[in-house]
Amino acid sequence: MGGIDIVTELIEENEFDEMMPKECLKLPVKEAFAEFVKEHQVIVFHNEDEAELKRIVDKLSELQVEYTKVNLAIKKDFGELLVAQYPDFPTLPTLFVEEKMIGTVEQINEADLQSQIPTKFIKETLEQRLTKLINLHPVMLFMKGNPSEPQCGFSKRLVGILEKYVGSVIPSYGHFDIFSDDEIREGLKKFKNWPTYP
């Protein structure tokens, strides 16, 4: 940009802000807050009360929800904005999901919390993922590779057998390449007590 004399002149003539990229400028609180809640879809606004914060954070962690914490004792401008925007702004901690205030830890019981958080924010457990995969089709093949490109002789033989019976004995079958997901590959061995693939 230039030396201190040029920067000083730009500031004095109110031209400095025009030259700065938008992302370098401090946004007005309302804009900054709007961008923040768009970027962070599940937010816990809290103060210094660790016991209350722990209650809501434990519930979110139990559901495996990814969330962001904002301490309003530090981010005071957000706190002032919340009080101004929501005249009935409750006590802290308070949960926001997708730009909407859900409530405080006292207002939300666990069942309500789970129903108010979209599933896209809840990370499934390995057991849930495995159950869902196993139940995708009546016949589900966990194999090395895929039916058009099996990665081992046993997978190729099993695909050949299944293809022979599709339409007559079985309506169809699903498949999952165990090389595509290490967690599924290792987890399924324990989940179904079967150590090898296919």
C-alpha positions in Angstrom: 0.0 0.0 0.0 2.8 2.4 0.9 4.6 4.0 3.7 3.1 5.4 6.9 2.6 8.8 5.4 0.5 7.4 2.5 -1.6 5.3 4.9 -2.1 8.2 7.2 -3.2 10.4 4.3 -5.7 7.7 3.1 -7.1 7.4 6.6 -7.5 11.2 7.0 -9.2 11.5 3.7 -11.5 8.5 4.5 -10.2 6.5 1.5 -8.5 3.8 3.5 -11.6 1.5 3.9 -12.3 1.7 0.2 -8.9 0.2 -0.7 -9.1 -2.6 1.8 -10.5 -6.0 0.7 -13.9 -6.6 2.5 -12.5 -9.7 4.3 -9.9 -7.5 6.0 -12.4 -4.9 7.3 -14.2 -5.4 10.6 -17.8 -5.9 9.8 -20.6 -4.2 11.7 -21.8 -6.4 14.5 -25.1 -7.3 12.8 -23.4 -8.4 9.6 -20.6 -10.3 11.5 -23.2 -12.1 13.6 -25.3 -13.0 10.5 -22.2 -14.4 8.8 -21.1 -16.3 11.9 -24.4 -18.1 12.3 -24.5 -19.0 8.6 -21.0 -20.4 8.9 -21.6 -22.3 12.2 -24.9 -24.1 12.0 -25.0 -25.4 15.6 -23.9 -22.8 18.2 -23.9 -22.8 22.0 -23.8 -19.2 23.3 -22.6 -19.3 26.9 -21.0 -17.3 29.7 -18.5 -18.3 32.4 -20.9 -20.9 34.1 -19.0 -24.1 33.3 -21.6 -26.4 35.0 -24.5 -25.1 32.9 -22.3 -25.2 29.7 -21.3 -28.8 30.5 -25.0 -29.9 30.6 -25.8 -28.8 27.1 -22.4 -29.8 25.7 -22.8 -33.3 27.1 -26.1 -33.6 25.4 -24.7 -32.5 22.1 -21.7 -34.8 22.4 -23.9 -37.7 23.3 -25.7 -37.1 20.0 -22.4 -36.7 18.3 -23.4 -33.2 17.0 -20.6 -30.9 15.7 -21.1 -27.5 17.4 -19.3 -24.2 18.0 -19.1 -22.6 21.5 -19.2 -18.8 21.9 -18.4 -17.2 25.2 -20.5 -14.0 25.4 -18.4 -12.8 28.3 -15.6 -12.4 25.7 -17.7 -11.8 22.6 -19.8 -9.1 24.3 -21.0 -7.4 21.0 -22.8 -10.7 20.0 -24.4 -10.8 23.5 -25.7 -7.3 23.2 -27.0 -8.0 19.7 -28.8 -11.1 20.9 -30.5 -9.2 23.8 -31.5 -6.5 21.3 -32.8 -8.9 18.7 -34.5 -11.3 21.1 -36.3 -9.3 23.8 -37.1 -12.6 25.5 -33.4 -13.8 25.2 -33.1 -16.5 27.8 -30.4 -17.2 30.2 -27.2 -18.9 29.1 -26.2 -21.3 27.7 -28.5 -21.0 24.7 -28.5 -23.2 21.6 -29.0 -21.9 18.1 -29.5 -24.3 15.2 -29.6 -23.0 11.6 -29.9 -19.4 12.6 -32.8 -20.1 15.0 -32.8 -19.9 18.8 -33.8 -23.3 20.2 -33.6 -22.5 23.9 -31.6 -23.0 27.1 -30.5 -26.2 28.7 -33.6 -26.1 31.0 -36.0 -25.6 28.0 -34.6 -28.5 26.0 -35.0 -32.1 27.0 -33.0 -34.7 25.2 -35.8 -35.9 23.0 -36.6 -32.3 21.9 -32.9 -31.7 21.2 -32.6 -34.7 19.0 -35.8 -33.7 17.0 -34.7 -30.1 16.6 -31.2 -30.8 15.2 -31.3 -31.9 11.6 -29.7 -35.3 11.0 -27.1 -33.7 8.8 -25.4 -32.3 11.9 -25.5 -35.6 13.9 -22.6 -37.9 13.2 -23.8 -41.5 13.1 -22.1 -44.1 15.2 -20.2 -46.9 13.5 -22.9 -49.3 14.6 -25.6 -47.1 13.0 -23.6 -46.9 9.8 -23.1 -50.6 9.7 -26.8 -51.4 10.4 -27.9 -49.0 7.7 -25.4 -50.5 5.1 -26.4 -54.1 6.0 -30.1 -53.3 5.5 -29.7 -51.5 2.2 -30.6 -54.6 0.2 -32.0 -58.0 1.1 -28.7 -59.4 -0.1 -25.7 -57.2 0.7 -22.2 -58.1 -0.5 -19.2 -56.6 1.3 -16.4 -57.2 -1.1 -12.9 -56.2 -2.2 -13.6 -53.8 -5.2 -17.0 -53.7 -6.9 -18.9 -56.1 -9.2 -17.5 -54.7 -12.4 -13.9 -54.7 -11.0 -13.4 -57.2 -8.2 -10.1 -56.9 -6.4 -9.7 -60.6 -5.4 -10.6 -64.0 -6.7 -13.1 -64.7 -4.0 -14.9 -61.5 -4.6 -15.0 -62.3 -8.3 -16.4 -65.8 -7.7 -19.0 -64.5 -5.3 -20.2 -61.9 -7.8 -20.4 -64.6 -10.5 -22.6 -66.7 -8.2 -24.9 -63.8 -7.2 -25.2 -62.7 -10.9 -26.3 -66.2 -11.8 -29.2 -66.0 -9.4 -30.4 -62.4 -9.8 -33.9 -62.4 -11.1 -34.6 -66.0 -10.3 -33.7 -66.6 -6.7 -32.9 -63.1 -5.5 -34.4 -59.9 -6.9 -31.0 -58.0 -6.7 -28.1 -57.5 -4.4 -26.2 -54.5 -3.1 -22.5 -54.2 -2.7 -19.9 -52.2 -0.7 -16.2 -51.9 -1.5 -14.5 -52.5 1.9 -11.4 -50.8 0.6 -13.3 -47.5 0.4 -13.8 -47.1 4.2 -11.3 -48.5 6.8 -13.7 -47.9 9.6 -16.4 -50.0 8.0 -13.9 -52.7 7.0 -12.6 -53.1 10.5 -15.9 -52.4 12.3 -17.9 -55.0 10.3 -15.5 -57.8 11.3 -16.3 -57.1 15.0 -20.0 -56.2 14.4 -20.9 -59.5 12.7 -18.0 -61.6 14.1 -16.7 -62.5 10.6 -13.0 -61.9 10.1 -12.7 -62.0 6.3 -14.1 -60.5 3.1 -16.1 -61.1 0.9 
